[in-house]
Amino acid sequence: MVHSIRIFLSFSSLPLVALAWSGCMVVFSGRILIAERPSIAASDWPWWRGHEQTGIAASDQQPPLRWSETENVRWRVRVPGRGHGSPTVLGNQVFLATADPSREEQLVISFNRQTGEKNWQTAVHSGGFSNKSKNKLNNKASLASSSVATDGQKLFINFLNDDALWTTALDLKGQVLWQQRISDYVLHQGYGASPAIYGPLVIVTADNKSGGVVAGLNRNTGAVVWKRERPAKPNYASPVILRAAGRDQLILCGCDLVTSLNPLNGKELWEVAGSTTECVTSAVTDGKHIFTSGGYPTNHVSAVAADGSGKIVWQNNSRVYVPSMLQRDGYLYATLDAGIAVCFRCEDGKEVWKSRLGGTFNSSPIMVGDLIYAANEEGQTFVFKASPKSFEEIAENRLGESVFATPAICGGNIYTRVAHRQNDQRQEYLYCLGE
């Protein structure tokens, strides 16, 4: 099954622009941009937070409810270095970004989806681990916190290297195709924004204190199709394209703003002062509102009208700083950083229920059908119902001693990146969990 989207947009210079995501052709004032036909199945996990960038997995699958180091483990494989990026799954490959400080390498690795055997490993950057960057890196951050995105033929990854943000494209065999320097980057805590794919473009952000940018790059060549400046403020959220108020909107949250852009040309649709300065989470929508959350200098969850009216529908001071939220049937589900599950009503922000899970949360929850899988930093994963009636826990599992990455759940399996303590050393593993 191929993931397909068809969009029709109006431009002042052109009466009609058609974007066909199945074999993409876009016309801008007589100029044609052609992108290859993507071959992404419903059983794949092509980029950060899944097919729709919402953290919602295909409901017609049955991933395991229970697992351990020995139960329901299909395979596990050692991962060199450290990274917090999520697994990306395409066809028979699983892709992961990692950074090896001992060798000063930032890598993309491909594993066999069925066996876990390593297919290939490519050093995207060698060197460039400046002392300035290493000294300012938050002790919970990594130099490989972005997730790989794929259009079915190419892979795209963001790395902070040599005090700049770079986007690199590779083919499915690990060959580097192009590399684009996006901007200078003054490190504050870390960098973790993942690329987003829309039509012929890969869209990347580099919010930082020296003055950030958001850019749309040609997927085939890496050439900059459009670029916009961003406020000179630290921020970490990934760009997401959401269908809201009847149109596709590129949503950027953080820097004290919620910004909506046309993803094809970067032109502003609307912007409102509706978030806090530093955000990590990805925005979600119910079609009418854009929901954002952040954690510095204030804890802040907000609902902004998606129609461009500038209305802040509701806001509260819950600390949903790192784990992104989920939306289902008019309700928001979140895991607070401090280990509390909570359900809000989308319409007015009313807190419907909350329940303590325990631990500290960095990984974002994933929804499968009416179940939510949420892993804390200490290696506990809680499975509970996505229901506004009450909190109902279904299962609780433990795997590893350190979890920062969000799992990918597709094809009935859970692909999760965890770390074990071995001989007083931290060692990362990629697990495939399945019945």
RAGI-V523369 format. One record per backbone hydrogen bond with DSSP energy under -1.0 kcal/mol. CO is the residue of the C=O (numbers start at 1). NH is the residue of the N-H. Records with the same first field share a line. If there is no record, write none. Layout:
CO: NH + NH
//
This chain:
5: 21
7: 19
9: 17
14: 11
17: 9
19: 7
21: 23
24: 35
26: 33
28: 31
31: 28
33: 26
40: 3
41: 44
45: 89
46: 150
47: 50
49: 55
50: 53
55: 367
71: 68
72: 434
75: 432
77: 430
82: 99
88: 95
89: 45
90: 93
92: 113
93: 90
94: 111
95: 88
96: 109
98: 107
99: 82
100: 104 + 105
104: 127
105: 100
106: 124 + 125
107: 98
108: 122
109: 96
110: 119 + 120
111: 94
112: 116
117: 112
120: 110
122: 108
125: 106
128: 130 + 162
130: 134
131: 135
132: 136
133: 137
138: 141
144: 84 + 85
149: 156
154: 151
155: 170
156: 149
157: 168
159: 166
163: 185
164: 161
165: 182
166: 159
167: 180
168: 157
169: 177 + 178
170: 155
171: 174
175: 171
178: 169
180: 167
183: 165
189: 138
196: 203
198: 201
200: 219
201: 198
202: 217
203: 196
204: 215
208: 211
212: 230
213: 206
214: 228
215: 204
216: 225 + 226
217: 202
218: 222
223: 218
226: 216
228: 214
231: 233
240: 251
242: 249
244: 247
247: 244
249: 242
250: 261
251: 240
252: 259
254: 257
257: 254
258: 272
259: 252
260: 269 + 270
261: 250
262: 266
267: 262
270: 260
272: 258 + 274
276: 256
277: 255
278: 295
279: 236
284: 291
287: 245
288: 306
289: 286
290: 304
291: 284
292: 302
294: 300
296: 278
300: 294
301: 316
302: 292
303: 313 + 314
304: 290
311: 305
314: 303
316: 301
318: 320
319: 337
326: 333
328: 331
330: 346
331: 328
332: 344
333: 326
334: 342
336: 339
337: 361
339: 357 + 358
340: 336
341: 355
342: 334
343: 352 + 353
344: 332
345: 349
350: 345
353: 343
355: 341
360: 377
366: 373
367: 57
368: 371
370: 386
371: 368
372: 384
373: 366
374: 382
376: 379
377: 403
379: 399
380: 376
381: 397
382: 374
383: 394 + 395
384: 372
385: 387
392: 385
395: 383
397: 381
402: 419
408: 415
410: 413
413: 410
414: 433
415: 408
416: 431
418: 429
419: 401 + 402
420: 427
422: 425
425: 422
427: 420
428: 79
429: 418
430: 77
431: 416
432: 74 + 75
433: 414
//
